[in-house]
């Protein structure tokens, strides 16, 4: 006799990571309370906010469980702590600037029930100010240590994909996660602070043989991003982001890619690095780029220890996990002319090199 299909995942608790998000928390929490499938508990893990977030939560949202940390060490420790605080298998992890559509959690839960081998599911996120334009929709894992994003800045009406799709990786704006699997693989790596931590987690999950899904009709509005790090609109590239990109990308590469893949992809990695260094020079962030490289060198011993742990979990080879393109470049970086020509040439060169070396990886 065929077993009866489950109608629920059981209790789902929402964990919101917050740092100086007083303006973002009210719409985030309101959207969670308005869900057709309401979370069983709302938990805010606060990273030593200095903008009155904690006081406002205690005063205006007494039903929310507040966990106050003494230092801001980025979203990774707070997300991991959220996974430790609950005993239920499924947890909804949210950034404080994520605003879910009213049926988003219901659709994520339904997709998890229909795909019981999935361990991480994300909604499709759109810009808060331009809700008809896709911001993050999952993506593939580029062999140069980047996300190759799906539908990046594409109008929602023209976005490819529908229903529930398997993707190479997910963006940590809003995630429904299987707690036991993430904890078994070490959760989010605090070494990144922020930026690349979701790419790292995605590759480690995929490397161990797990599936990641994007639920295309579950929508999330993504508000302001992280001050001093997020890059939106025609503004200067943040120096802090240049530092994090320069350091974290190489932590990710050395920690997760096989030595064979790193050796074979070395010419492409060198070319990408050269183009990126020239960009930081032109944007006035070259000092942040150099500081990032020095920080990576200082942390190489820790990275190699982490690598040893990660590689023991490997079940799938790099050639089955990684892609050669496309490069995901923010539209404001193209600007036409020589810069766009360089980026298109770089993308073509990286794709060509990967096509040549992939069978060997």
Residue pairs with C-beta under 8 A, 6 or more apart in sequence:
5 113
6 113
7 113
8 109
8 113
9 89
9 90
9 109
9 112
9 113
10 88
10 89
10 90
11 40
11 41
11 88
11 90
12 37
12 39
12 40
12 88
12 90
12 91
12 92
12 105
12 109
12 176
13 39
13 40
13 41
13 42
13 43
13 86
13 88
13 91
13 92
14 32
14 39
14 41
14 42
14 43
14 91
14 92
14 94
15 43
15 44
15 45
15 78
15 79
15 82
15 83
15 85
15 86
15 91
15 92
15 93
15 94
16 25
16 28
16 29
16 42
16 43
16 44
16 45
16 94
16 95
16 96
17 45
17 47
17 75
17 78
17 79
17 82
17 93
17 94
17 95
17 96
18 24
18 25
18 44
18 45
18 46
18 47
18 49
18 53
18 78
18 96
19 46
19 47
19 48
19 49
19 72
19 75
19 96
20 49
20 50
20 51
20 53
20 227
21 28
21 49
21 51
21 53
21 96
21 97
22 49
22 51
22 52
22 53
22 56
23 224
24 96
24 97
24 223
24 224
25 44
25 53
25 56
25 57
25 61
25 96
26 60
27 99
27 223
28 94
28 96
28 97
28 98
28 99
29 42
29 61
29 64
31 99
31 100
31 101
31 102
32 38
32 39
32 42
32 94
32 100
32 105
33 42
34 102
35 100
35 102
35 103
35 104
35 105
35 106
36 102
36 103
36 105
36 106
37 103
37 105
37 106
37 109
38 105
39 92
39 105
40 88
41 65
41 86
42 61
42 63
42 64
42 65
43 64
43 65
43 66
43 67
43 82
43 85
43 86
44 57
44 64
44 65
44 66
44 67
44 96
45 67
45 69
45 78
45 79
45 81
45 82
46 53
46 54
46 57
46 66
46 67
46 68
46 69
46 78
47 69
47 71
47 72
47 73
47 74
47 75
47 78
48 68
48 69
48 70
48 71
48 72
49 72
54 66
54 68
57 64
57 66
58 66
67 78
67 81
67 82
67 85
69 77
69 78
69 81
73 190
73 193
74 190
74 192
74 193
74 194
74 197
75 95
75 172
75 188
75 194
75 197
76 187
76 188
76 189
76 190
76 192
76 193
76 194
76 197
77 188
77 190
79 93
79 172
79 187
79 188
80 187
80 188
80 190
82 91
82 93
83 91
83 177
83 179
83 182
83 183
83 187
84 183
86 179
88 179
89 178
89 179
89 180
90 109
90 112
90 176
90 177
90 178
90 179
91 176
91 177
91 179
92 105
92 108
92 174
92 175
92 176
92 177
93 172
93 174
93 175
93 176
93 177
94 100
94 173
94 174
94 175
95 172
95 173
95 174
97 128
97 173
97 222
97 223
97 224
97 225
98 125
98 173
98 174
98 220
98 221
98 222
98 223
99 128
99 220
99 221
99 222
99 223
100 123
100 174
100 218
100 219
100 220
100 221
101 123
101 218
101 219
101 220
101 221
103 218
104 123
104 174
104 218
104 219
104 220
105 176
105 218
107 123
107 215
107 217
107 218
108 121
108 123
108 176
108 215
108 218
109 176
111 118
111 121
111 164
111 213
111 215
111 218
112 118
112 121
112 176
114 164
115 164
115 211
115 213
117 210
117 211
118 178
118 210
118 211
118 212
118 213
119 177
119 178
119 181
119 182
119 205
119 210
119 211
119 212
120 170
120 175
120 176
120 177
120 178
120 182
120 201
120 202
120 205
120 210
120 212
120 213
121 164
121 170
121 175
121 176
121 177
121 212
121 213
121 214
121 215
122 136
122 138
122 167
122 170
122 171
122 173
122 174
122 175
122 176
122 212
122 213
122 214
122 215
123 174
123 214
123 215
123 218
123 219
123 220
124 134
124 136
124 137
124 151
124 159
124 214
124 215
124 216
124 217
124 218
124 219
124 220
125 134
125 135
125 136
125 137
125 171
125 173
125 174
125 219
125 220
125 221
125 222
126 132
126 133
126 134
126 135
126 156
126 219
126 220
126 221
126 222
127 133
127 135
127 221
127 222
128 221
128 222
128 223
128 224
131 156
131 221
132 155
132 156
132 157
133 153
133 154
133 155
133 156
134 151
134 152
134 153
134 154
134 155
134 156
134 159
135 152
135 153
135 173
135 222
136 149
136 152
136 171
136 173
136 222
137 149
137 150
137 151
137 152
137 159
137 161
137 214
137 216
138 149
138 150
138 165
138 167
138 168
138 169
138 170
138 171
138 212
138 214
139 147
139 148
139 149
139 150
139 152
139 167
139 168
139 169
139 171
139 328
140 147
140 148
140 150
140 167
140 168
140 169
140 322
140 323
141 147
141 148
141 168
141 169
141 199
141 202
141 203
141 206
141 321
141 322
141 323
142 148
142 322
142 323
142 324
142 325
142 327
142 350
143 257
143 261
143 265
143 268
143 318
143 322
143 323
143 324
143 350
143 354
143 361
144 265
144 268
144 269
144 272
144 350
145 196
145 199
145 249
145 250
145 252
145 253
145 257
145 269
146 199
146 249
146 327
146 328
147 169
147 171
147 199
147 328
148 168
148 323
148 325
148 326
148 327
148 328
149 171
149 328
150 160
150 161
150 167
150 214
151 159
151 160
151 161
152 328
153 330
153 331
154 160
159 216
161 214
161 216
162 216
162 217
163 216
163 217
164 213
164 214
164 215
164 216
165 213
165 214
165 216
166 211
166 212
166 213
166 214
167 212
167 213
167 214
168 202
168 206
168 212
168 321
168 323
169 198
169 199
169 202
169 203
169 206
169 212
170 198
170 202
170 212
170 214
171 198
172 188
172 197
172 198
172 201
173 220
173 222
174 220
181 205
181 210
182 201
182 205
185 201
185 204
185 205
185 208
185 313
186 204
186 309
187 201
188 197
188 198
188 200
188 201
189 197
189 200
189 201
189 255
189 306
191 251
191 299
191 302
191 303
191 306
192 200
192 244
192 248
192 251
192 252
193 244
193 248
194 226
194 229
194 244
195 229
195 241
195 244
195 245
195 248
196 244
196 245
196 248
196 249
196 251
196 252
197 248
199 252
200 251
200 252
200 255
200 256
202 212
203 252
203 256
203 321
204 256
204 310
204 313
205 212
206 212
206 316
206 321
207 256
207 310
207 313
207 314
207 315
207 316
207 321
208 313
208 314
208 315
208 316
209 315
209 316
224 230
225 232
228 238
228 240
228 241
229 238
229 240
229 241
229 244
230 238
230 241
231 237
231 238
231 241
231 330
231 332
232 330
233 332
234 332
235 332
236 283
236 284
237 279
237 280
237 283
237 284
237 285
238 285
239 284
239 285
239 287
239 288
240 288
241 285
241 288
242 280
242 283
242 285
242 286
242 288
242 289
242 292
243 288
243 289
243 291
243 292
243 295
244 292
245 276
245 292
246 276
246 280
246 288
246 289
246 290
246 291
246 292
246 293
246 296
247 291
247 292
247 293
247 295
247 296
247 299
248 292
250 293
250 296
251 296
251 299
251 303
253 262
253 269
254 262
254 300
254 303
254 304
254 307
255 303
255 306
255 307
255 310
256 307
256 310
257 265
257 318
257 322
258 311
258 317
258 318
258 361
260 318
260 360
260 361
261 318
261 322
261 361
262 269
264 357
264 360
264 361
265 353
265 354
265 357
267 353
268 349
268 350
268 353
268 354
271 346
271 349
271 350
272 346
272 350
275 342
275 343
275 346
276 289
277 286
277 289
279 333
280 286
280 288
280 289
296 303
317 361
318 361
319 358
319 359
319 360
319 361
322 354
322 358
322 361
323 354
324 350
324 351
324 352
324 353
324 354
324 355
324 358
325 347
325 350
325 351
325 354
326 347
326 351
327 343
327 346
327 347
327 350
329 343
333 339
333 343
334 340
334 343
